[in-house]
């Protein structure tokens, strides 16, 4: 067969449709630099550019009988390259977005786990501090903080003055705060 470099795109496409590997190779050598340049311009990455060239030429070989009606093969292949590059960039962007979302969820999960652990630790410290209160302060503290009673209701229940309830609460709060502060 004669040198295919002198053949027009139209002639090469016709040979390609007839499964001519030499015509395919000539089209590859003629247009792979154009596709590569387009791909590198889009991706800013030589490896992705090479991958796109391979993908385009795999598609050309697979669909070789479909190109016979193409009038301007160079324009056609350039458009295919741009479209495929844009699709791949969109896919990359979606993957990055999904990865960022996943990372955010993991971080949020870790934070909520850490908060839960801290909450459990603080609750344990609080329980321990309450257990160490003197009996009357413990009763007053539990009635006020846990059962939510007013100072007046506590004074009626324990038969002590509201001033005494207030003094017990001040002392109990101070002790609990100090105890938690020492252990945090």
C-alpha positions in Angstrom: 0.0 0.0 0.0 1.2 3.5 -0.7 2.3 6.1 1.9 -0.9 7.1 3.9 0.6 10.4 4.9 -0.6 11.8 1.5 -4.1 10.5 1.9 -6.9 13.0 2.8 -8.9 12.5 6.0 -11.8 11.4 3.8 -9.7 8.6 2.3 -8.4 7.5 5.6 -11.9 7.4 7.1 -13.0 5.2 4.3 -10.1 2.8 4.8 -10.7 2.9 8.6 -14.3 1.9 8.0 -12.9 -1.2 6.2 -10.9 -2.1 9.3 -7.6 -0.9 7.9 -5.1 -0.6 10.8 -2.7 1.4 8.8 -5.3 4.1 8.2 -6.0 4.1 12.0 -2.4 4.5 12.7 -2.1 7.4 10.3 -5.1 9.1 11.9 -3.5 8.5 15.3 -0.2 10.1 14.3 -2.0 12.9 12.6 -4.4 13.8 15.4 -3.1 12.5 18.7 -1.0 15.7 19.2 -4.1 17.8 18.6 -6.1 15.8 21.1 -3.3 15.7 23.6 -2.8 19.5 23.4 -6.5 20.1 23.9 -6.6 17.6 26.9 -3.6 19.1 28.6 -5.1 22.6 28.2 -8.3 21.4 29.9 -6.8 19.2 32.6 -3.5 20.9 33.2 -2.1 17.4 33.6 -0.1 15.4 31.1 -1.1 12.0 32.4 -4.8 12.9 32.1 -4.0 14.2 28.6 -2.5 10.9 27.6 -5.4 9.0 29.0 -7.9 11.1 27.0 -5.9 10.5 23.8 -6.2 6.7 24.5 -9.9 7.0 25.2 -10.6 9.0 22.1 -8.7 6.6 19.8 -10.3 3.6 21.4 -13.7 5.2 20.6 -12.5 6.0 17.1 -11.5 2.4 16.5 -14.7 1.0 18.1 -17.0 3.4 16.1 -14.8 3.4 12.9 -17.8 2.8 10.6 -19.7 5.8 11.9 -17.2 8.5 10.7 -17.9 8.2 7.0 -20.4 11.1 7.0 -18.0 13.4 8.9 -17.0 16.3 6.6 -14.3 17.9 8.7 -12.6 15.2 10.8 -10.1 17.5 12.5 -12.9 19.7 13.8 -15.0 16.7 14.7 -12.2 15.0 16.7 -11.4 18.3 18.4 -15.0 18.8 19.5 -15.2 15.1 20.7 -12.0 15.8 22.7 -13.3 18.9 24.3 -16.7 17.3 25.2 -15.0 14.3 26.7 -12.6 16.5 28.7 -15.5 18.5 30.0 -17.4 15.4 31.0 -14.3 14.1 32.8 -13.8 17.4 34.6 -17.4 17.4 35.7 -16.9 13.8 37.0 -13.7 14.8 38.8 -15.5 17.8 40.4 -18.4 15.6 41.5 -16.0 13.1 43.0 -14.2 15.8 44.9 -17.4 17.2 46.1 -18.5 13.8 47.3 -15.1 13.3 49.0 -15.4 16.6 50.7 -18.9 15.8 51.9 -17.8 12.4 53.1 -14.8 14.0 54.9 -17.1 16.6 56.5 -19.5 13.9 57.7 -16.6 11.9 59.2 -15.3 15.0 60.9 -18.8 15.8 62.2 -19.2 12.2 63.4 -15.8 12.4 65.2 -16.7 15.7 66.7 -20.1 14.4 68.0 -18.4 11.2 69.3 -15.9 13.4 71.1 -18.6 15.6 72.5 -20.5 12.5 73.7 -17.4 11.2 75.4 -16.8 14.6 77.0 -20.4 14.8 78.1 -20.2 11.3 79.7 -17.0 12.3 81.4 -18.4 15.5 82.8 -21.5 13.8 83.9 -19.4 11.2 85.8 -17.3 14.0 87.4 -20.5 15.8 88.4 -22.0 12.6 89.9 -18.8 12.0 91.8 -18.7 15.6 93.1 -22.3 15.4 94.3 -21.6 12.2 96.2 -18.8 14.0 98.0 -21.0 16.8 99.2 -22.0 16.9 102.9 -25.5 15.3 103.4 -27.5 18.5 103.8 -25.8 20.2 100.8 -26.3 17.1 98.7 -30.1 17.1 99.5 -30.4 20.8 98.7 -28.4 20.5 95.5 -30.3 17.5 94.2 -33.7 19.1 95.0 -32.7 22.3 93.2 -30.6 21.0 90.3 -32.0 17.6 89.6 -35.7 17.9 90.7 -35.9 21.6 89.8 -37.5 22.8 93.0 -37.4 26.5 94.1 -35.5 27.6 97.2 -38.9 28.1 98.9 -40.1 24.6 98.1 -36.8 23.2 99.3 -37.0 25.1 102.6 -40.5 23.9 103.2 -39.6 20.3 102.4 -36.4 20.3 104.6 -37.8 22.6 107.3 -34.9 25.1 106.9 -34.9 28.8 105.9 -34.5 29.9 102.3 -31.4 31.7 103.4 -29.9 28.4 104.6 -31.0 26.8 101.3 -29.2 29.6 99.4 -26.0 29.2 101.6 -26.0 25.4 100.9 -26.5 26.0 97.2 -23.6 28.5 97.1 -21.3 26.1 98.9 -22.4 23.1 96.9 -22.0 24.9 93.5 -18.5 26.2 94.5 -17.5 22.6 95.6 -18.8 21.0 92.4 -17.2 23.6 90.1 -13.8 23.3 91.9 -14.0 19.5 91.8 -14.8 19.4 88.1 -12.1 22.0 87.4 -9.5 20.0 89.1 -10.3 16.9 87.0 -10.8 18.5 83.5 
